Amino acid sequence: MDLNPLIELDRLAREDGRQYPQKRFFYETLNTAGQKSRHFTGIIGPRGAGKTILLKQITLSRPDAFYLSLDTFHEDLFETVKTVRAGLKAKIFLLDEVHMHAGFEAALKKIYDFLDVQVIFTSSMSLAMYQSAHDLSRRVLLKTLYPFSLREYILFKHNRLLTALTIDDILEKRWDRTAMEAGSFLNEYVRGGIMPFALHETSPLALLKNILETVIYKDIARISKISMEEMDIMTRMVTFIGRSGIDGINNTSLSKNLGITKYKAEQYTVFLERAFILHRVMPEGTGVLKEPKIVMALPYRLLYRPYEEAVGGLREDFFVEAVKTCGLDVHYLKSTRGAKTPDYVISGRRSLVLEIGGKGKGRQQFKGFQARRKIILSDSYEAEGIKRPLFLFGLLSP
């Protein structure tokens, strides 16, 4: 096997890594992955979140590392790793967009079983990991790289490192005065700043539209083997969600408005969630229909409505994204009789309920709902009584 073309690509990856000296908070987690464990590490996350740059930064920092991009790679992966290991003494392999390589599951299994190497790989389609035909569960630890948190965006864009907060810090108002600076950056963040590629793009939403089309017509199509007609339906589904209000978007309403079965609505929303376009939030409580509430990943809603019209939905998109980025599980609240209840509860904190809303929200939102702690998160700086600034959730640390 001629290794020269691969060596050249690895060299170019290292050169590219030098262009990005600033590292995401996730970097240390990724850089130490596999050093204390036999497991391979899989990094899943949306297109544009910076997975490729992270791998290149690690390649640059490790003389025993070797970078391979698999989106255009057609050789035998096992034999390639075996040859590079023997010829170049590489010990850690960084495999980018592994799901683009046919038969990647079998190759990873074989590499794990027969070669003494470490592997860190990326994929923008977590669906590919869930649908793996081979048992990788005991061989691979999956980690999710989300786009920037608000705190991380402020660091990268404005070179200001704000102190990380916990939920208890927000509840008890334990933050320093610099935390309030985050509020002035929230609008630019939700308008596209959440995506790392926006640091170098003047029109991030235009690029985001291209990413959406690639996700549906290339990534999902490749993994799920769906028809062109179904891809078009998924495109209509995302458009419908983006143009609708935040309430009442679930499998039933999608089925009714798109003329598809509830089974298909659920299948498509799962695809889109695992491609990081949507978030499905399951209900909390007993005697409720176990149907998810659908919100959008930031900032996709802005592809369909101007900011002023979409702001209500963007608030909830921001909250769900911020909580999930920190590895917390969030549920929405629903009455058995359809009565109004507060919006969300975070797993493990059933006594705390959270209402997401504007400046006019007050205690009437919680009338008749029993909980030891009730908090309203609004897009203001008010922090008196039960109100807290919503933007503070962008400072949560994983």
KENU-925333 format. One record per residue (C-alpha): residue number from 1; residue in one letter; x, y, z. Coordinates in Angstrom, 3 decimals. Example, Ala and Ser with C-alpha at 12.3 -4.5 7.8 and 13.67 -1.06 7.14 Angstrom:
BEGIN
<atom n="1" res="A" x="12.300" y="-4.500" z="7.800"/>
<atom n="2" res="S" x="13.670" y="-1.060" z="7.140"/>
This chain:
BEGIN
<atom n="1" res="M" x="0.000" y="0.000" z="0.000"/>
<atom n="2" res="D" x="1.322" y="3.430" z="-0.970"/>
<atom n="3" res="L" x="1.133" y="5.514" z="2.216"/>
<atom n="4" res="N" x="2.382" y="8.750" z="0.651"/>
<atom n="5" res="P" x="-1.067" y="10.160" z="-0.254"/>
<atom n="6" res="L" x="-2.343" y="9.417" z="3.262"/>
<atom n="7" res="I" x="0.768" y="10.913" z="4.849"/>
<atom n="8" res="E" x="0.235" y="14.078" z="2.822"/>
<atom n="9" res="L" x="-3.391" y="14.341" z="3.955"/>
<atom n="10" res="D" x="-2.304" y="13.870" z="7.562"/>
<atom n="11" res="R" x="0.270" y="16.623" z="7.108"/>
<atom n="12" res="L" x="-2.358" y="18.970" z="5.673"/>
<atom n="13" res="A" x="-4.656" y="18.182" z="8.620"/>
<atom n="14" res="R" x="-1.888" y="19.207" z="11.028"/>
<atom n="15" res="E" x="-1.304" y="22.420" z="9.086"/>
<atom n="16" res="D" x="-5.009" y="23.188" z="9.255"/>
<atom n="17" res="G" x="-5.005" y="22.495" z="12.981"/>
<atom n="18" res="R" x="-2.433" y="25.266" z="13.458"/>
<atom n="19" res="Q" x="-4.975" y="27.788" z="12.166"/>
<atom n="20" res="Y" x="-7.167" y="27.143" z="15.207"/>
<atom n="21" res="P" x="-5.101" y="27.666" z="18.364"/>
<atom n="22" res="Q" x="-8.194" y="28.328" z="20.497"/>
<atom n="23" res="K" x="-9.775" y="25.144" z="21.782"/>
<atom n="24" res="R" x="-13.327" y="24.328" z="22.782"/>
<atom n="25" res="F" x="-14.146" y="23.252" z="26.342"/>
<atom n="26" res="F" x="-14.720" y="19.769" z="24.942"/>
<atom n="27" res="Y" x="-11.108" y="19.507" z="23.777"/>
<atom n="28" res="E" x="-9.630" y="18.100" z="26.977"/>
<atom n="29" res="T" x="-12.346" y="15.455" z="27.138"/>
<atom n="30" res="L" x="-11.518" y="14.459" z="23.586"/>
<atom n="31" res="N" x="-7.740" y="14.719" z="23.908"/>
<atom n="32" res="T" x="-7.636" y="12.352" z="26.886"/>
<atom n="33" res="A" x="-10.225" y="9.942" z="25.470"/>
<atom n="34" res="G" x="-9.006" y="6.387" z="25.325"/>
<atom n="35" res="Q" x="-5.808" y="7.022" z="27.305"/>
<atom n="36" res="K" x="-7.257" y="5.397" z="30.419"/>
<atom n="37" res="S" x="-9.621" y="2.997" z="28.715"/>
<atom n="38" res="R" x="-9.568" y="0.294" z="26.086"/>
<atom n="39" res="H" x="-12.740" y="1.729" z="24.542"/>
<atom n="40" res="F" x="-12.752" y="3.621" z="21.290"/>
<atom n="41" res="T" x="-14.381" y="7.047" z="21.458"/>
<atom n="42" res="G" x="-17.107" y="8.158" z="19.073"/>
<atom n="43" res="I" x="-17.897" y="11.862" z="18.782"/>
<atom n="44" res="I" x="-21.351" y="12.610" z="17.418"/>
<atom n="45" res="G" x="-22.668" y="16.088" z="16.756"/>
<atom n="46" res="P" x="-24.241" y="18.329" z="14.134"/>
<atom n="47" res="R" x="-22.517" y="19.438" z="10.977"/>
<atom n="48" res="G" x="-20.677" y="22.680" z="11.672"/>
<atom n="49" res="A" x="-20.132" y="22.018" z="15.393"/>
<atom n="50" res="G" x="-16.351" y="21.757" z="14.973"/>
<atom n="51" res="K" x="-15.741" y="17.997" z="15.151"/>
<atom n="52" res="T" x="-13.221" y="18.031" z="12.312"/>
<atom n="53" res="I" x="-11.237" y="20.905" z="13.817"/>
<atom n="54" res="L" x="-11.084" y="19.088" z="17.158"/>
<atom n="55" res="L" x="-9.625" y="15.990" z="15.509"/>
<atom n="56" res="K" x="-7.063" y="18.083" z="13.653"/>
<atom n="57" res="Q" x="-6.059" y="19.857" z="16.867"/>
<atom n="58" res="I" x="-5.471" y="16.492" z="18.541"/>
<atom n="59" res="T" x="-3.530" y="15.257" z="15.513"/>
<atom n="60" res="L" x="-1.308" y="18.314" z="15.820"/>
<atom n="61" res="S" x="-0.736" y="17.752" z="19.549"/>
<atom n="62" res="R" x="0.063" y="14.024" z="19.336"/>
<atom n="63" res="P" x="3.127" y="12.847" z="17.368"/>
<atom n="64" res="D" x="1.775" y="9.276" z="17.484"/>
<atom n="65" res="A" x="-1.600" y="10.292" z="15.982"/>
<atom n="66" res="F" x="-2.776" y="9.846" z="12.402"/>
<atom n="67" res="Y" x="-5.734" y="11.627" z="10.783"/>
<atom n="68" res="L" x="-7.993" y="10.032" z="8.163"/>
<atom n="69" res="S" x="-11.011" y="11.699" z="6.550"/>
<atom n="70" res="L" x="-13.459" y="8.993" z="5.490"/>
<atom n="71" res="D" x="-15.915" y="11.019" z="3.414"/>
<atom n="72" res="T" x="-13.890" y="10.241" z="0.271"/>
<atom n="73" res="F" x="-11.952" y="7.208" z="1.520"/>
<atom n="74" res="H" x="-12.584" y="3.949" z="-0.367"/>
<atom n="75" res="E" x="-9.768" y="1.670" z="0.780"/>
<atom n="76" res="D" x="-10.011" y="-1.203" z="3.274"/>
<atom n="77" res="L" x="-10.051" y="0.630" z="6.604"/>
<atom n="78" res="F" x="-8.707" y="-2.240" z="8.688"/>
<atom n="79" res="E" x="-5.796" y="-2.892" z="6.322"/>
<atom n="80" res="T" x="-5.017" y="0.821" z="6.133"/>
<atom n="81" res="V" x="-4.871" y="1.204" z="9.912"/>
<atom n="82" res="K" x="-2.793" y="-1.974" z="10.164"/>
<atom n="83" res="T" x="-0.295" y="-0.716" z="7.562"/>
<atom n="84" res="V" x="-0.008" y="2.776" z="9.050"/>
<atom n="85" res="R" x="0.436" y="1.270" z="12.516"/>
<atom n="86" res="A" x="3.281" y="-0.939" z="11.302"/>
<atom n="87" res="G" x="4.966" y="1.553" z="8.981"/>
<atom n="88" res="L" x="4.607" y="4.821" z="10.899"/>
<atom n="89" res="K" x="4.226" y="3.527" z="14.473"/>
<atom n="90" res="A" x="0.971" y="5.448" z="14.894"/>
<atom n="91" res="K" x="-0.923" y="4.568" z="18.069"/>
<atom n="92" res="I" x="-4.013" y="6.742" z="17.865"/>
<atom n="93" res="F" x="-6.179" y="7.141" z="14.763"/>
<atom n="94" res="L" x="-8.512" y="10.088" z="14.216"/>
<atom n="95" res="L" x="-11.243" y="9.006" z="11.802"/>
<atom n="96" res="D" x="-13.432" y="11.845" z="10.544"/>
<atom n="97" res="E" x="-17.066" y="11.295" z="9.422"/>
<atom n="98" res="V" x="-16.839" y="7.548" z="9.881"/>
<atom n="99" res="H" x="-20.450" y="6.945" z="8.825"/>
<atom n="100" res="M" x="-19.525" y="7.922" z="5.247"/>
<atom n="101" res="H" x="-17.384" y="4.780" z="4.932"/>
<atom n="102" res="A" x="-19.303" y="1.688" z="3.856"/>
<atom n="103" res="G" x="-18.959" y="-1.094" z="6.406"/>
<atom n="104" res="F" x="-17.431" y="1.112" z="9.092"/>
<atom n="105" res="E" x="-19.021" y="-0.953" z="11.878"/>
<atom n="106" res="A" x="-17.285" y="-4.182" z="10.861"/>
<atom n="107" res="A" x="-14.003" y="-2.330" z="10.318"/>
<atom n="108" res="L" x="-14.096" y="-0.740" z="13.781"/>
<atom n="109" res="K" x="-14.916" y="-4.078" z="15.379"/>
<atom n="110" res="K" x="-11.994" y="-5.744" z="13.598"/>
<atom n="111" res="I" x="-9.585" y="-2.918" z="14.489"/>
<atom n="112" res="Y" x="-10.659" y="-3.132" z="18.129"/>
<atom n="113" res="D" x="-10.308" y="-6.911" z="18.274"/>
<atom n="114" res="F" x="-6.986" y="-7.328" z="16.426"/>
<atom n="115" res="L" x="-4.932" y="-4.110" z="16.508"/>
<atom n="116" res="D" x="-3.333" y="-2.465" z="19.522"/>
<atom n="117" res="V" x="-4.412" y="1.091" z="18.695"/>
<atom n="118" res="Q" x="-6.758" y="3.755" z="19.988"/>
<atom n="119" res="V" x="-9.442" y="5.256" z="17.765"/>
<atom n="120" res="I" x="-11.384" y="8.488" z="18.042"/>
<atom n="121" res="F" x="-13.970" y="8.918" z="15.316"/>
<atom n="122" res="T" x="-16.622" y="11.476" z="14.454"/>
<atom n="123" res="S" x="-20.049" y="11.317" z="12.867"/>
<atom n="124" res="S" x="-22.666" y="13.981" z="12.172"/>
<atom n="125" res="M" x="-25.316" y="11.240" z="12.146"/>
<atom n="126" res="S" x="-25.938" y="9.621" z="15.518"/>
<atom n="127" res="L" x="-28.538" y="7.596" z="13.617"/>
<atom n="128" res="A" x="-25.665" y="5.646" z="12.076"/>
<atom n="129" res="M" x="-24.493" y="4.631" z="15.533"/>
<atom n="130" res="Y" x="-27.966" y="3.525" z="16.639"/>
<atom n="131" res="Q" x="-28.501" y="1.481" z="13.503"/>
<atom n="132" res="S" x="-25.126" y="-0.225" z="13.600"/>
<atom n="133" res="A" x="-25.414" y="-3.798" z="12.390"/>
<atom n="134" res="H" x="-22.571" y="-4.916" z="14.648"/>
<atom n="135" res="D" x="-22.334" y="-4.824" z="18.423"/>
<atom n="136" res="L" x="-20.089" y="-1.866" z="19.145"/>
<atom n="137" res="S" x="-21.591" y="-1.171" z="22.565"/>
<atom n="138" res="R" x="-18.736" y="-2.692" z="24.592"/>
<atom n="139" res="R" x="-16.109" y="-1.265" z="22.271"/>
<atom n="140" res="V" x="-17.212" y="2.340" z="21.795"/>
<atom n="141" res="L" x="-18.123" y="5.172" z="24.168"/>
<atom n="142" res="L" x="-20.218" y="7.841" z="22.438"/>
<atom n="143" res="K" x="-19.900" y="11.490" z="23.395"/>
<atom n="144" res="T" x="-21.914" y="14.376" z="21.942"/>
<atom n="145" res="L" x="-20.320" y="17.613" z="20.779"/>
<atom n="146" res="Y" x="-23.029" y="20.260" z="20.666"/>
<atom n="147" res="P" x="-22.608" y="23.726" z="19.121"/>
<atom n="148" res="F" x="-21.362" y="26.567" z="21.321"/>
<atom n="149" res="S" x="-23.002" y="27.232" z="24.644"/>
<atom n="150" res="L" x="-23.647" y="30.938" z="25.183"/>
<atom n="151" res="R" x="-20.667" y="31.028" z="27.557"/>
<atom n="152" res="E" x="-18.408" y="29.394" z="24.985"/>
<atom n="153" res="Y" x="-19.640" y="31.691" z="22.218"/>
<atom n="154" res="I" x="-18.790" y="34.767" z="24.306"/>
<atom n="155" res="L" x="-15.287" y="33.401" z="24.851"/>
<atom n="156" res="F" x="-14.636" y="32.630" z="21.179"/>
<atom n="157" res="K" x="-16.325" y="35.699" z="19.714"/>
<atom n="158" res="H" x="-15.574" y="38.355" z="22.334"/>
<atom n="159" res="N" x="-12.631" y="36.883" z="24.268"/>
<atom n="160" res="R" x="-14.506" y="37.069" z="27.582"/>
<atom n="161" res="L" x="-14.481" y="34.018" z="29.852"/>
<atom n="162" res="L" x="-17.504" y="34.219" z="32.151"/>
<atom n="163" res="T" x="-17.791" y="32.095" z="35.269"/>
<atom n="164" res="A" x="-19.723" y="28.865" z="34.797"/>
<atom n="165" res="L" x="-22.930" y="28.430" z="36.806"/>
<atom n="166" res="T" x="-24.947" y="25.547" z="38.189"/>
<atom n="167" res="I" x="-28.739" y="25.401" z="38.352"/>
<atom n="168" res="D" x="-28.523" y="25.982" z="42.099"/>
<atom n="169" res="D" x="-26.379" y="29.078" z="41.479"/>
<atom n="170" res="I" x="-29.164" y="30.460" z="39.271"/>
<atom n="171" res="L" x="-31.909" y="29.583" z="41.752"/>
<atom n="172" res="E" x="-30.075" y="31.087" z="44.728"/>
<atom n="173" res="K" x="-28.746" y="34.074" z="42.758"/>
<atom n="174" res="R" x="-25.128" y="33.072" z="43.328"/>
<atom n="175" res="W" x="-23.424" y="34.758" z="40.416"/>
<atom n="176" res="D" x="-20.949" y="37.587" z="40.050"/>
<atom n="177" res="R" x="-21.714" y="40.803" z="38.272"/>
<atom n="178" res="T" x="-20.032" y="39.650" z="35.041"/>
<atom n="179" res="A" x="-22.741" y="36.988" z="34.548"/>
<atom n="180" res="M" x="-25.177" y="39.745" z="33.584"/>
<atom n="181" res="E" x="-22.930" y="40.625" z="30.648"/>
<atom n="182" res="A" x="-24.187" y="37.468" z="28.942"/>
<atom n="183" res="G" x="-27.585" y="39.048" z="28.352"/>
<atom n="184" res="S" x="-26.163" y="41.538" z="25.853"/>
<atom n="185" res="F" x="-24.876" y="38.683" z="23.670"/>
<atom n="186" res="L" x="-28.010" y="36.495" z="23.638"/>
<atom n="187" res="N" x="-29.578" y="37.939" z="20.470"/>
<atom n="188" res="E" x="-26.478" y="37.514" z="18.307"/>
<atom n="189" res="Y" x="-26.028" y="34.033" z="19.748"/>
<atom n="190" res="V" x="-29.509" y="32.739" z="18.871"/>
<atom n="191" res="R" x="-29.386" y="34.443" z="15.457"/>
<atom n="192" res="G" x="-26.618" y="32.064" z="14.388"/>
<atom n="193" res="G" x="-23.704" y="32.580" z="16.761"/>
<atom n="194" res="I" x="-24.371" y="29.195" z="18.355"/>
<atom n="195" res="M" x="-22.760" y="27.516" z="15.337"/>
<atom n="196" res="P" x="-18.943" y="27.647" z="15.440"/>
<atom n="197" res="F" x="-18.737" y="28.156" z="11.677"/>
<atom n="198" res="A" x="-20.540" y="31.499" z="12.175"/>
<atom n="199" res="L" x="-17.299" y="32.926" z="13.573"/>
<atom n="200" res="H" x="-16.002" y="33.052" z="10.000"/>
<atom n="201" res="E" x="-19.235" y="33.448" z="8.028"/>
<atom n="202" res="T" x="-21.072" y="36.692" z="7.253"/>
<atom n="203" res="S" x="-24.324" y="34.850" z="6.396"/>
<atom n="204" res="P" x="-24.558" y="31.851" z="8.746"/>
<atom n="205" res="L" x="-28.251" y="31.222" z="8.045"/>
<atom n="206" res="A" x="-27.578" y="30.747" z="4.333"/>
<atom n="207" res="L" x="-24.981" y="28.132" z="5.151"/>
<atom n="208" res="L" x="-27.330" y="26.565" z="7.688"/>
<atom n="209" res="K" x="-29.930" y="26.091" z="4.965"/>
<atom n="210" res="N" x="-27.362" y="24.193" z="2.906"/>
<atom n="211" res="I" x="-26.511" y="22.060" z="5.938"/>
<atom n="212" res="L" x="-30.182" y="21.190" z="6.413"/>
<atom n="213" res="E" x="-30.505" y="20.035" z="2.812"/>
<atom n="214" res="T" x="-27.320" y="17.970" z="3.123"/>
<atom n="215" res="V" x="-28.550" y="16.363" z="6.333"/>
<atom n="216" res="I" x="-31.885" y="15.285" z="4.819"/>
<atom n="217" res="Y" x="-30.903" y="14.443" z="1.253"/>
<atom n="218" res="K" x="-27.459" y="12.980" z="1.959"/>
<atom n="219" res="D" x="-26.938" y="11.932" z="5.584"/>
<atom n="220" res="I" x="-30.398" y="10.647" z="6.519"/>
<atom n="221" res="A" x="-30.949" y="9.226" z="3.039"/>
<atom n="222" res="R" x="-27.674" y="7.298" z="3.207"/>
<atom n="223" res="I" x="-28.321" y="5.774" z="6.616"/>
<atom n="224" res="S" x="-32.073" y="5.127" z="6.514"/>
<atom n="225" res="K" x="-32.519" y="4.167" z="2.836"/>
<atom n="226" res="I" x="-35.674" y="6.302" z="2.559"/>
<atom n="227" res="S" x="-37.183" y="7.388" z="-0.746"/>
<atom n="228" res="M" x="-36.959" y="10.822" z="-2.368"/>
<atom n="229" res="E" x="-40.648" y="11.328" z="-1.585"/>
<atom n="230" res="E" x="-39.950" y="10.755" z="2.114"/>
<atom n="231" res="M" x="-37.038" y="13.196" z="2.035"/>
<atom n="232" res="D" x="-39.392" y="15.797" z="0.599"/>
<atom n="233" res="I" x="-41.915" y="15.078" z="3.367"/>
<atom n="234" res="M" x="-39.193" y="15.569" z="5.986"/>
<atom n="235" res="T" x="-38.317" y="18.890" z="4.382"/>
<atom n="236" res="R" x="-41.988" y="19.905" z="4.581"/>
<atom n="237" res="M" x="-42.072" y="18.732" z="8.191"/>
<atom n="238" res="V" x="-39.170" y="20.964" z="9.210"/>
<atom n="239" res="T" x="-40.767" y="23.869" z="7.334"/>
<atom n="240" res="F" x="-44.104" y="23.311" z="9.085"/>
<atom n="241" res="I" x="-42.454" y="23.204" z="12.525"/>
<atom n="242" res="G" x="-40.399" y="26.303" z="11.760"/>
<atom n="243" res="R" x="-43.435" y="28.303" z="10.648"/>
<atom n="244" res="S" x="-45.663" y="27.179" z="13.540"/>
<atom n="245" res="G" x="-45.903" y="28.378" z="17.108"/>
<atom n="246" res="I" x="-44.136" y="26.478" z="19.846"/>
<atom n="247" res="D" x="-47.227" y="24.861" z="21.408"/>
<atom n="248" res="G" x="-49.005" y="21.823" z="20.038"/>
<atom n="249" res="I" x="-46.219" y="20.525" z="17.820"/>
<atom n="250" res="N" x="-46.166" y="16.757" z="18.273"/>
<atom n="251" res="N" x="-46.568" y="13.588" z="16.236"/>
<atom n="252" res="T" x="-50.349" y="13.964" z="16.127"/>
<atom n="253" res="S" x="-50.301" y="17.497" z="14.729"/>
<atom n="254" res="L" x="-47.509" y="16.623" z="12.280"/>
<atom n="255" res="S" x="-49.444" y="13.578" z="11.083"/>
<atom n="256" res="K" x="-52.610" y="15.622" z="10.550"/>
<atom n="257" res="N" x="-50.981" y="18.555" z="8.780"/>
<atom n="258" res="L" x="-48.616" y="16.542" z="6.575"/>
<atom n="259" res="G" x="-51.048" y="13.789" z="5.664"/>
<atom n="260" res="I" x="-48.880" y="10.961" z="7.012"/>
<atom n="261" res="T" x="-49.381" y="8.315" z="9.685"/>
<atom n="262" res="K" x="-48.346" y="8.958" z="13.285"/>
<atom n="263" res="Y" x="-45.868" y="6.115" z="12.903"/>
<atom n="264" res="K" x="-44.178" y="7.934" z="10.013"/>
<atom n="265" res="A" x="-44.283" y="11.239" z="11.897"/>
<atom n="266" res="E" x="-42.497" y="9.611" z="14.814"/>
<atom n="267" res="Q" x="-39.977" y="7.917" z="12.543"/>
<atom n="268" res="Y" x="-39.102" y="11.165" z="10.769"/>
<atom n="269" res="T" x="-38.790" y="13.193" z="13.977"/>
<atom n="270" res="V" x="-36.439" y="10.558" z="15.390"/>
<atom n="271" res="F" x="-34.312" y="10.808" z="12.231"/>
<atom n="272" res="L" x="-34.251" y="14.605" z="12.486"/>
<atom n="273" res="E" x="-33.424" y="14.560" z="16.193"/>
<atom n="274" res="R" x="-30.531" y="12.188" z="15.663"/>
<atom n="275" res="A" x="-29.337" y="14.499" z="12.892"/>
<atom n="276" res="F" x="-29.471" y="17.416" z="15.399"/>
<atom n="277" res="I" x="-32.205" y="19.386" z="13.627"/>
<atom n="278" res="L" x="-34.961" y="18.863" z="16.220"/>
<atom n="279" res="H" x="-35.282" y="18.068" z="19.917"/>
<atom n="280" res="R" x="-38.018" y="15.732" z="21.144"/>
<atom n="281" res="V" x="-39.011" y="16.524" z="24.740"/>
<atom n="282" res="M" x="-40.976" y="13.776" z="26.471"/>
<atom n="283" res="P" x="-43.769" y="14.562" z="28.981"/>
<atom n="284" res="E" x="-43.457" y="14.280" z="32.741"/>
<atom n="285" res="G" x="-46.243" y="12.963" z="34.928"/>
<atom n="286" res="T" x="-48.748" y="10.155" z="35.124"/>
<atom n="287" res="G" x="-51.795" y="9.547" z="32.967"/>
<atom n="288" res="V" x="-50.490" y="11.640" z="30.079"/>
<atom n="289" res="L" x="-50.187" y="10.711" z="26.441"/>
<atom n="290" res="K" x="-46.558" y="9.729" z="25.969"/>
<atom n="291" res="E" x="-46.058" y="11.915" z="22.940"/>
<atom n="292" res="P" x="-43.050" y="14.211" z="22.615"/>
<atom n="293" res="K" x="-43.214" y="17.953" z="22.283"/>
<atom n="294" res="I" x="-41.113" y="19.024" z="19.306"/>
<atom n="295" res="V" x="-38.788" y="22.021" z="19.479"/>
<atom n="296" res="M" x="-36.066" y="23.011" z="17.026"/>
<atom n="297" res="A" x="-32.331" y="23.042" z="17.455"/>
<atom n="298" res="L" x="-30.983" y="26.594" z="17.372"/>
<atom n="299" res="P" x="-31.106" y="28.533" z="15.090"/>
<atom n="300" res="Y" x="-33.096" y="26.547" z="12.486"/>
<atom n="301" res="R" x="-36.367" y="28.315" z="13.334"/>
<atom n="302" res="L" x="-34.932" y="31.486" z="11.806"/>
<atom n="303" res="L" x="-34.870" y="29.851" z="8.364"/>
<atom n="304" res="Y" x="-38.664" y="30.160" z="8.322"/>
<atom n="305" res="R" x="-39.663" y="33.210" z="10.375"/>
<atom n="306" res="P" x="-38.019" y="36.552" z="11.170"/>
<atom n="307" res="Y" x="-36.578" y="36.938" z="14.640"/>
<atom n="308" res="E" x="-39.379" y="39.187" z="15.893"/>
<atom n="309" res="E" x="-42.009" y="36.560" z="15.015"/>
<atom n="310" res="A" x="-39.971" y="33.567" z="16.143"/>
<atom n="311" res="V" x="-38.756" y="34.905" z="19.500"/>
<atom n="312" res="G" x="-41.229" y="32.885" z="21.588"/>
<atom n="313" res="G" x="-40.120" y="29.628" z="20.014"/>
<atom n="314" res="L" x="-36.459" y="30.646" z="20.152"/>
<atom n="315" res="R" x="-36.706" y="31.055" z="23.934"/>
<atom n="316" res="E" x="-37.735" y="27.433" z="24.347"/>
<atom n="317" res="D" x="-35.268" y="26.230" z="21.707"/>
<atom n="318" res="F" x="-32.520" y="28.017" z="23.669"/>
<atom n="319" res="F" x="-33.586" y="26.549" z="27.018"/>
<atom n="320" res="V" x="-33.842" y="22.960" z="25.762"/>
<atom n="321" res="E" x="-30.534" y="23.241" z="23.900"/>
<atom n="322" res="A" x="-28.761" y="24.726" z="26.941"/>
<atom n="323" res="V" x="-30.008" y="22.007" z="29.284"/>
<atom n="324" res="K" x="-29.255" y="19.140" z="26.900"/>
<atom n="325" res="T" x="-25.794" y="20.519" z="26.152"/>
<atom n="326" res="C" x="-25.017" y="20.069" z="29.841"/>
<atom n="327" res="G" x="-26.115" y="16.448" z="29.761"/>
<atom n="328" res="L" x="-29.339" y="17.063" z="31.694"/>
<atom n="329" res="D" x="-32.645" y="15.422" z="30.807"/>
<atom n="330" res="V" x="-35.617" y="17.754" z="30.478"/>
<atom n="331" res="H" x="-39.337" y="16.955" z="30.309"/>
<atom n="332" res="Y" x="-42.361" y="19.084" z="29.560"/>
<atom n="333" res="L" x="-45.395" y="19.208" z="31.802"/>
<atom n="334" res="K" x="-48.849" y="18.378" z="30.573"/>
<atom n="335" res="S" x="-52.154" y="18.193" z="32.399"/>
<atom n="336" res="T" x="-54.325" y="15.093" z="31.986"/>
<atom n="337" res="R" x="-57.208" y="17.450" z="31.150"/>
<atom n="338" res="G" x="-55.243" y="19.730" z="28.888"/>
<atom n="339" res="A" x="-55.188" y="22.582" z="31.410"/>
<atom n="340" res="K" x="-52.343" y="25.077" z="31.361"/>
<atom n="341" res="T" x="-49.331" y="24.030" z="33.411"/>
<atom n="342" res="P" x="-45.763" y="25.357" z="33.649"/>
<atom n="343" res="D" x="-43.481" y="24.305" z="30.850"/>
<atom n="344" res="Y" x="-40.607" y="22.141" z="32.005"/>
<atom n="345" res="V" x="-39.088" y="19.998" z="34.721"/>
<atom n="346" res="I" x="-35.504" y="18.755" z="34.806"/>
<atom n="347" res="S" x="-34.992" y="15.104" z="35.663"/>
<atom n="348" res="G" x="-34.062" y="14.536" z="39.269"/>
<atom n="349" res="R" x="-35.582" y="17.880" z="40.259"/>
<atom n="350" res="R" x="-39.314" y="17.164" z="40.181"/>
<atom n="351" res="S" x="-39.853" y="19.767" z="42.905"/>
<atom n="352" res="L" x="-38.598" y="22.508" z="40.537"/>
<atom n="353" res="V" x="-40.773" y="23.632" z="37.642"/>
<atom n="354" res="L" x="-39.779" y="26.209" z="35.066"/>
<atom n="355" res="E" x="-41.899" y="28.447" z="32.866"/>
<atom n="356" res="I" x="-40.262" y="29.939" z="29.790"/>
<atom n="357" res="G" x="-41.731" y="33.260" z="28.798"/>
<atom n="358" res="G" x="-41.583" y="36.971" z="28.254"/>
<atom n="359" res="K" x="-41.558" y="39.831" z="30.691"/>
<atom n="360" res="G" x="-45.282" y="39.596" z="31.419"/>
<atom n="361" res="K" x="-45.230" y="36.108" z="32.929"/>
<atom n="362" res="G" x="-46.091" y="35.926" z="36.629"/>
<atom n="363" res="R" x="-47.290" y="33.641" z="39.395"/>
<atom n="364" res="Q" x="-50.606" y="33.022" z="37.646"/>
<atom n="365" res="Q" x="-48.706" y="30.630" z="35.351"/>
<atom n="366" res="F" x="-48.388" y="28.261" z="38.318"/>
<atom n="367" res="K" x="-51.897" y="28.554" z="39.713"/>
<atom n="368" res="G" x="-53.050" y="25.183" z="41.015"/>
<atom n="369" res="F" x="-49.723" y="23.444" z="40.317"/>
<atom n="370" res="Q" x="-48.005" y="21.971" z="43.351"/>
<atom n="371" res="A" x="-44.226" y="22.252" z="43.496"/>
<atom n="372" res="R" x="-41.770" y="23.338" z="46.150"/>
<atom n="373" res="R" x="-39.917" y="25.669" z="43.771"/>
<atom n="374" res="K" x="-41.341" y="27.593" z="40.827"/>
<atom n="375" res="I" x="-39.209" y="29.734" z="38.549"/>
<atom n="376" res="I" x="-40.023" y="31.929" z="35.548"/>
<atom n="377" res="L" x="-37.215" y="32.335" z="33.013"/>
<atom n="378" res="S" x="-37.744" y="35.494" z="30.987"/>
<atom n="379" res="D" x="-35.730" y="37.419" z="28.422"/>
<atom n="380" res="S" x="-35.078" y="40.270" z="30.829"/>
<atom n="381" res="Y" x="-32.497" y="40.995" z="33.502"/>
<atom n="382" res="E" x="-35.029" y="40.730" z="36.330"/>
<atom n="383" res="A" x="-33.977" y="38.388" z="39.137"/>
<atom n="384" res="E" x="-36.451" y="39.196" z="41.891"/>
<atom n="385" res="G" x="-38.956" y="36.820" z="43.436"/>
<atom n="386" res="I" x="-39.502" y="33.803" z="41.215"/>
<atom n="387" res="K" x="-38.041" y="35.427" z="38.103"/>
<atom n="388" res="R" x="-34.611" y="34.693" z="36.687"/>
<atom n="389" res="P" x="-32.951" y="35.766" z="33.414"/>
<atom n="390" res="L" x="-33.260" y="33.036" z="30.822"/>
<atom n="391" res="F" x="-29.809" y="33.787" z="29.404"/>
<atom n="392" res="L" x="-28.151" y="32.539" z="32.605"/>
<atom n="393" res="F" x="-28.891" y="28.989" z="31.465"/>
<atom n="394" res="G" x="-26.375" y="29.619" z="28.694"/>
<atom n="395" res="L" x="-23.674" y="29.763" z="31.392"/>
<atom n="396" res="L" x="-24.355" y="26.263" z="32.710"/>
<atom n="397" res="S" x="-21.361" y="23.967" z="32.717"/>
<atom n="398" res="P" x="-21.536" y="20.260" z="31.775"/>
